[in-house]
Amino acid sequence: MKLVIQESGQLVGYRIAEAYSFLRRFRGLMLTNALSEGHGLHIRPCRAVHSFFMKYSIDVLHLDPAGRIVGMEKQLKPGNLGTTFRGTHSIVELPAGTLEQAEVQIGQTAMFVNDERHPTN
């Protein structure tokens, strides 16, 4: 699925995988070698992440139940605990630098789009 910022129409990621089961959430991006540009992982439910057993930095987007951005972590380095932001219901892990490049801001709304006719939050 794609990740688009509602207010700007900015495409943040075009291949966002879902991690909605316990096992998929638990595994996350651990032990992966890289996260390619345009790719990401939507983890739901999730309040915070860590980057233990990772080999690269990531950007982390914190979303409330309506998809509104309540927090961001840029360049979370391997081996660290992420921040917990009040209101976080789900998280999107993205390649480091994505949030800055897409000029994402707190308060904007993230939309997940399976195709042009079916947006979901």
ROVOLO-674564 format. One record per atom (N, C-alpha, C): residue in one letter; atom name; x, y, z. Coordinates in Angstrom, 1 decimal. Each point is the difference from the previous one (the first is absolute). Last residue first. Layout:
! ROVOLO-674564
(node a,CA,(X,Y,Z));
...
This chain:
! ROVOLO-674564
(node n,N,(-7.3,4.9,6.7));
(node n,CA,(0.9,0.6,1.0));
(node n,C,(0.4,-1.1,0.9));
(node t,N,(-1.4,0.0,-5.5));
(node t,CA,(-0.3,-0.5,1.4));
(node t,C,(0.9,0.7,0.9));
(node p,N,(-2.0,0.2,-5.6));
(node p,CA,(0.9,0.4,1.1));
(node p,C,(-0.5,-0.5,1.3));
(node h,N,(-1.1,-1.2,-5.2));
(node h,CA,(-0.2,-0.5,1.3));
(node h,C,(1.0,0.5,1.1));
(node r,N,(-0.1,0.8,-5.0));
(node r,CA,(-1.4,0.1,0.4));
(node r,C,(-0.3,-0.3,1.5));
(node e,N,(4.4,-0.2,-2.4));
(node e,CA,(-0.5,1.3,-0.1));
(node e,C,(-1.5,0.2,0.5));
(node d,N,(2.8,-3.9,2.2));
(node d,CA,(0.0,0.4,-1.4));
(node d,C,(-0.7,1.4,-0.1));
(node n,N,(1.4,-1.6,4.1));
(node n,CA,(0.2,-1.3,-0.7));
(node n,C,(0.0,0.2,-1.5));
(node v,N,(1.2,3.5,4.2));
(node v,CA,(-0.8,-0.2,-1.2));
(node v,C,(0.4,-1.3,-0.6));
(node f,N,(0.3,3.1,4.8));
(node f,CA,(0.5,-1.2,-0.6));
(node f,C,(-1.0,-0.3,-1.2));
(node m,N,(1.3,4.8,2.8));
(node m,CA,(-1.0,-0.9,-0.6));
(node m,C,(0.7,-1.2,-0.6));
(node a,N,(1.0,4.2,3.9));
(node a,CA,(0.5,-1.0,-0.8));
(node a,C,(-1.1,-0.9,-0.6));
(node t,N,(0.3,5.3,2.0));
(node t,CA,(-0.7,-1.3,0.0));
(node t,C,(0.6,-0.9,-1.0));
(node q,N,(1.9,4.4,3.2));
(node q,CA,(-0.5,-0.4,-1.3));
(node q,C,(-0.6,-1.4,0.1));
(node g,N,(2.2,2.0,3.7));
(node g,CA,(-1.3,0.5,-0.2));
(node g,C,(-0.6,-0.3,-1.4));
(node i,N,(5.3,0.2,0.6));
(node i,CA,(-1.0,-0.4,1.1));
(node i,C,(-1.3,0.7,-0.3));
(node q,N,(3.1,-0.7,-4.2));
(node q,CA,(-0.1,0.8,1.2));
(node q,C,(-1.0,-0.6,0.9));
(node v,N,(3.5,-0.9,-4.7));
(node v,CA,(-1.1,-0.5,0.8));
(node v,C,(0.0,0.8,1.3));
(node e,N,(2.7,0.0,-4.4));
(node e,CA,(-0.4,1.2,0.8));
(node e,C,(-1.3,-0.4,0.8));
(node a,N,(3.0,-2.8,-2.8));
(node a,CA,(-1.4,0.2,-0.4));
(node a,C,(-0.6,1.1,0.8));
(node q,N,(4.5,-1.1,0.8));
(node q,CA,(-0.1,0.2,-1.5));
(node q,C,(-1.4,0.2,-0.4));
(node e,N,(0.9,-1.0,4.5));
(node e,CA,(0.5,1.3,-0.3));
(node e,C,(-0.2,0.3,-1.5));
(node l,N,(-1.2,-4.3,1.6));
(node l,CA,(-0.9,1.1,0.6));
(node l,C,(0.5,1.4,-0.4));
(node t,N,(2.7,-3.9,-1.3));
(node t,CA,(-1.3,0.1,-0.7));
(node t,C,(-0.9,1.2,0.5));
(node g,N,(4.4,-1.7,1.7));
(node g,CA,(0.0,1.2,-0.9));
(node g,C,(-1.4,0.2,-0.7));
(node a,N,(1.3,-4.9,1.8));
(node a,CA,(0.5,1.3,0.5));
(node a,C,(0.0,1.1,-1.0));
(node p,N,(-3.5,-4.0,-0.6));
(node p,CA,(1.4,0.2,-0.2));
(node p,C,(0.4,1.4,0.6));
(node l,N,(-4.3,-2.1,2.2));
(node l,CA,(0.4,0.4,-1.3));
(node l,C,(1.5,0.1,-0.1));
(node e,N,(-4.6,-1.8,3.2));
(node e,CA,(1.5,0.1,-0.1));
(node e,C,(0.4,0.2,-1.4));
(node v,N,(-4.6,1.0,3.1));
(node v,CA,(0.5,-0.4,-1.3));
(node v,C,(1.5,0.2,0.0));
(node i,N,(-4.3,-0.9,3.8));
(node i,CA,(1.3,0.6,-0.4));
(node i,C,(0.3,-0.4,-1.4));
(node s,N,(-4.6,0.6,3.8));
(node s,CA,(0.8,-0.8,-1.0));
(node s,C,(1.2,0.8,-0.4));
(node h,N,(-2.6,1.6,3.5));
(node h,CA,(-0.8,-1.2,-0.2));
(node h,C,(0.8,-1.0,-1.0));
(node t,N,(0.9,4.8,3.4));
(node t,CA,(0.4,-0.9,-1.1));
(node t,C,(-0.8,-1.3,0.0));
(node g,N,(-0.2,3.8,3.2));
(node g,CA,(-1.0,-0.1,-1.1));
(node g,C,(0.4,-1.0,-1.1));
(node r,N,(3.8,2.2,2.9));
(node r,CA,(-1.4,-0.1,0.4));
(node r,C,(-0.9,0.0,-1.2));
(node f,N,(5.1,-1.7,-0.3));
(node f,CA,(-0.8,1.2,-0.1));
(node f,C,(-1.4,-0.3,0.4));
(node t,N,(5.2,-2.2,0.7));
(node t,CA,(-1.4,-0.3,0.0));
(node t,C,(-0.7,1.4,0.0));
(node t,N,(5.0,-1.8,-2.0));
(node t,CA,(-0.8,0.9,0.8));
(node t,C,(-1.4,-0.5,0.0));
(node g,N,(4.2,-3.4,-1.0));
(node g,CA,(-0.7,1.1,-0.6));
(node g,C,(-0.8,0.8,1.1));
(node l,N,(4.6,-3.0,0.4));
(node l,CA,(-1.4,0.0,0.3));
(node l,C,(-0.6,1.2,-0.6));
(node n,N,(4.6,-2.5,-1.9));
(node n,CA,(-0.6,1.0,0.9));
(node n,C,(-1.5,-0.3,0.2));
(node g,N,(3.5,-2.2,-3.1));
(node g,CA,(0.3,-0.2,1.4));
(node g,C,(-0.7,0.9,1.0));
(node p,N,(0.8,1.7,-5.0));
(node p,CA,(-0.1,-1.3,0.5));
(node p,C,(0.4,-0.1,1.5));
(node k,N,(-2.0,4.6,-1.7));
(node k,CA,(1.1,-0.8,-0.3));
(node k,C,(-0.1,-1.4,0.5));
(node l,N,(-3.4,4.0,-1.8));
(node l,CA,(0.2,-0.8,1.2));
(node l,C,(1.1,-1.0,-0.4));
(node q,N,(-1.8,4.1,-2.6));
(node q,CA,(1.3,-0.7,0.1));
(node q,C,(0.2,-0.7,1.3));
(node k,N,(-4.1,2.9,0.3));
(node k,CA,(0.9,0.0,-1.2));
(node k,C,(1.3,-0.6,0.4));
(node e,N,(-5.3,0.1,1.9));
(node e,CA,(1.4,-0.2,0.4));
(node e,C,(0.8,-0.1,-1.3));
(node m,N,(-5.2,2.0,1.7));
(node m,CA,(0.9,-0.5,-1.0));
(node m,C,(1.4,-0.2,0.6));
(node g,N,(-5.8,0.8,1.2));
(node g,CA,(1.4,0.0,0.4));
(node g,C,(0.8,-0.5,-1.2));
(node v,N,(-4.8,0.5,-0.2));
(node v,CA,(0.2,0.5,1.4));
(node v,C,(1.5,0.1,0.4));
(node i,N,(-3.5,-0.4,-4.6));
(node i,CA,(1.4,-0.1,0.5));
(node i,C,(0.1,0.7,1.3));
(node r,N,(-4.6,-2.3,-2.1));
(node r,CA,(0.7,1.3,0.2));
(node r,C,(1.4,-0.3,0.6));
(node g,N,(-3.5,-3.3,-1.0));
(node g,CA,(1.1,0.1,-0.9));
(node g,C,(0.7,1.4,0.1));
(node a,N,(-3.6,-2.0,2.8));
(node a,CA,(-0.5,0.6,-1.2));
(node a,C,(1.1,0.2,-1.1));
(node p,N,(1.0,-1.8,4.5));
(node p,CA,(-0.9,-0.9,-0.7));
(node p,C,(-0.6,0.6,-1.3));
(node d,N,(4.7,1.9,1.2));
(node d,CA,(-1.1,-0.3,0.9));
(node d,C,(-1.0,-0.9,-0.8));
(node l,N,(5.5,0.2,-0.9));
(node l,CA,(-1.3,0.4,-0.4));
(node l,C,(-1.1,-0.3,1.1));
(node h,N,(5.8,0.7,-1.2));
(node h,CA,(-1.0,-0.5,1.0));
(node h,C,(-1.4,0.6,-0.4));
(node l,N,(5.0,-1.3,-2.5));
(node l,CA,(-1.2,0.9,-0.1));
(node l,C,(-1.0,-0.6,1.0));
(node v,N,(5.7,-0.3,-1.1));
(node v,CA,(-1.2,-0.6,0.6));
(node v,C,(-1.1,1.0,0.1));
(node d,N,(5.0,-1.4,-2.7));
(node d,CA,(-0.9,1.1,0.4));
(node d,C,(-1.2,-0.7,0.5));
(node i,N,(5.1,-2.2,0.0));
(node i,CA,(-1.3,0.1,-0.6));
(node i,C,(-0.7,1.3,0.4));
(node s,N,(5.3,-2.9,-0.5));
(node s,CA,(-0.9,1.0,0.7));
(node s,C,(-1.3,0.0,-0.8));
(node y,N,(3.2,-4.4,0.3));
(node y,CA,(-0.1,1.2,-0.7));
(node y,C,(-1.0,0.9,0.8));
(node k,N,(0.9,-4.6,0.9));
(node k,CA,(1.3,0.4,-0.5));
(node k,C,(0.0,1.4,-0.6));
(node m,N,(-2.7,-3.1,4.2));
(node m,CA,(-0.1,0.6,-1.3));
(node m,C,(1.3,0.5,-0.5));
(node f,N,(-1.4,-1.9,4.4));
(node f,CA,(0.3,-1.0,-1.1));
(node f,C,(-0.3,0.5,-1.4));
(node f,N,(-2.1,3.1,3.5));
(node f,CA,(0.9,-1.1,0.3));
(node f,C,(0.1,-1.0,-1.1));
(node s,N,(-2.6,4.3,0.6));
(node s,CA,(0.8,-0.4,-1.2));
(node s,C,(1.1,-1.0,0.4));
(node h,N,(-5.4,1.6,1.7));
(node h,CA,(1.4,0.0,0.4));
(node h,C,(0.8,-0.4,-1.3));
(node v,N,(-5.2,2.3,1.3));
(node v,CA,(0.8,-1.0,-0.6));
(node v,C,(1.4,0.0,0.6));
(node a,N,(-5.6,1.4,1.3));
(node a,CA,(1.4,0.4,-0.1));
(node a,C,(0.8,-1.1,-0.7));
(node r,N,(-4.8,-0.1,0.4));
(node r,CA,(0.2,1.3,0.6));
(node r,C,(1.5,0.5,-0.1));
(node c,N,(-3.8,-3.6,-2.7));
(node c,CA,(1.4,0.2,0.4));
(node c,C,(0.1,1.4,0.6));
(node p,N,(-3.7,-4.0,-2.6));
(node p,CA,(0.3,1.2,0.9));
(node p,C,(1.4,0.0,0.4));
(node r,N,(0.4,-0.4,-4.0));
(node r,CA,(-1.2,0.3,0.7));
(node r,C,(-0.5,-1.2,0.7));
(node i,N,(4.1,2.2,-3.5));
(node i,CA,(-0.2,-0.9,1.1));
(node i,C,(-1.2,0.5,0.9));
(node h,N,(2.5,0.5,-5.2));
(node h,CA,(-1.0,0.5,0.9));
(node h,C,(-0.3,-1.0,1.1));
(node l,N,(4.3,1.0,-3.5));
(node l,CA,(-0.7,-1.0,0.7));
(node l,C,(-1.0,0.8,1.0));
(node g,N,(3.0,0.9,-5.0));
(node g,CA,(-0.2,0.3,1.4));
(node g,C,(-0.8,-1.1,0.6));
(node h,N,(2.6,2.4,-5.0));
(node h,CA,(-0.6,-1.2,0.8));
(node h,C,(-0.2,0.4,1.5));
(node g,N,(2.1,2.9,-3.4));
(node g,CA,(-1.4,-0.2,-0.3));
(node g,C,(-0.7,-1.2,0.7));
(node e,N,(5.2,-0.2,-0.3));
(node e,CA,(-0.7,1.3,-0.2));
(node e,C,(-1.4,-0.4,-0.4));
(node s,N,(2.4,-3.8,2.6));
(node s,CA,(0.1,0.7,-1.2));
(node s,C,(-0.8,1.3,0.0));
(node l,N,(2.4,-2.9,3.9));
(node l,CA,(-1.4,0.4,-0.3));
(node l,C,(0.1,0.9,-1.2));
(node a,N,(3.4,-4.1,2.3));
(node a,CA,(-0.2,1.4,-0.5));
(node a,C,(-1.5,0.2,-0.2));
(node n,N,(1.9,-4.0,2.0));
(node n,CA,(1.2,0.7,-0.4));
(node n,C,(-0.2,1.4,-0.4));
(node t,N,(-2.7,-3.2,3.8));
(node t,CA,(0.0,0.3,-1.5));
(node t,C,(1.3,0.8,-0.3));
(node l,N,(-1.4,-1.6,4.5));
(node l,CA,(0.8,-0.9,-0.8));
(node l,C,(-0.1,0.3,-1.5));
(node m,N,(-3.9,2.2,2.7));
(node m,CA,(1.2,-0.6,0.6));
(node m,C,(0.6,-1.0,-1.0));
(node l,N,(-4.1,2.8,-0.4));
(node l,CA,(1.1,0.1,-1.0));
(node l,C,(1.3,-0.6,0.6));
(node g,N,(-4.7,-1.6,1.8));
(node g,CA,(0.3,1.3,-0.5));
(node g,C,(1.0,0.0,-1.1));
(node r,N,(-1.9,-3.4,3.5));
(node r,CA,(1.2,-0.1,-0.9));
(node r,C,(0.4,1.4,-0.5));
(node f,N,(-3.9,-0.4,2.6));
(node f,CA,(1.1,-0.4,0.8));
(node f,C,(1.3,0.0,-0.8));
(node r,N,(-4.2,0.7,-2.2));
(node r,CA,(0.4,1.2,0.8));
(node r,C,(1.3,-0.3,0.8));
(node r,N,(-1.8,-3.6,-2.4));
(node r,CA,(0.5,1.0,-0.9));
(node r,C,(0.4,1.3,0.7));
(node l,N,(-2.1,-3.5,2.5));
(node l,CA,(1.3,-0.4,-0.4));
(node l,C,(0.6,1.0,-1.0));
(node f,N,(-4.4,0.8,1.6));
(node f,CA,(1.0,0.0,1.1));
(node f,C,(1.4,-0.3,-0.5));
(node s,N,(-3.3,2.2,-3.5));
(node s,CA,(0.0,-1.2,0.8));
(node s,C,(1.0,0.1,1.1));
(node y,N,(-0.4,3.3,-3.4));
(node y,CA,(-1.1,0.1,0.9));
(node y,C,(-0.2,-1.2,0.8));
(node a,N,(3.1,2.7,-3.6));
(node a,CA,(0.4,-0.9,1.1));
(node a,C,(-1.1,0.1,1.0));
(node e,N,(0.9,1.3,-5.6));
(node e,CA,(-0.8,0.0,1.2));
(node e,C,(0.6,-0.9,1.0));
(node a,N,(2.4,3.1,-4.2));
(node a,CA,(-0.5,-1.4,0.4));
(node a,C,(-0.8,0.2,1.3));
(node i,N,(1.2,3.4,-4.2));
(node i,CA,(-0.1,-0.1,1.5));
(node i,C,(-0.6,-1.3,0.3));
(node r,N,(1.8,2.8,-4.3));
(node r,CA,(-0.1,-1.5,0.3));
(node r,C,(0.1,-0.1,1.6));
(node y,N,(0.2,4.2,-2.1));
(node y,CA,(-0.9,-0.6,-1.0));
(node y,C,(0.0,-1.5,0.3));
(node g,N,(0.8,5.0,2.9));
(node g,CA,(0.5,-1.4,-0.3));
(node g,C,(-0.9,-0.7,-1.0));
(node v,N,(-0.4,4.6,0.9));
(node v,CA,(1.1,-0.2,1.0));
(node v,C,(0.6,-1.4,-0.3));
(node l,N,(-2.9,4.0,-2.8));
(node l,CA,(0.2,-1.4,0.1));
(node l,C,(1.2,-0.3,0.9));
(node q,N,(-3.4,4.4,-0.1));
(node q,CA,(1.4,-0.5,-0.1));
(node q,C,(0.0,-1.5,0.2));
(node g,N,(-3.7,3.4,0.3));
(node g,CA,(0.0,-1.0,-1.1));
(node g,C,(1.4,-0.6,-0.2));
(node s,N,(-1.7,3.3,3.5));
(node s,CA,(0.9,0.4,-1.1));
(node s,C,(-0.1,-0.9,-1.2));
(node e,N,(-2.7,-0.8,4.0));
(node e,CA,(0.0,1.5,-0.3));
(node e,C,(0.8,0.4,-1.2));
(node q,N,(-0.2,-4.7,1.5));
(node q,CA,(-1.3,0.5,-0.5));
(node q,C,(0.1,1.5,-0.4));
(node i,N,(3.9,-3.7,-0.2));
(node i,CA,(-0.4,1.1,0.9));
(node i,C,(-1.2,0.7,-0.6));
(node v,N,(1.6,-5.3,-0.9));
(node v,CA,(-0.1,1.4,-0.5));
(node v,C,(-0.4,0.9,1.1));
(node l,N,(1.7,-5.4,-1.3));
(node l,CA,(-0.2,1.0,1.1));
(node l,C,(0.1,1.4,-0.6));
(node k,N,(-1.2,-5.3,-2.1));
(node k,CA,(0.7,1.2,0.0));
(node k,C,(-0.3,0.8,1.2));
(node m,N,(0.1,-5.6,-0.8));
(node m,CA,(-0.8,1.2,0.0));
(node m,C,(0.9,1.2,0.0));
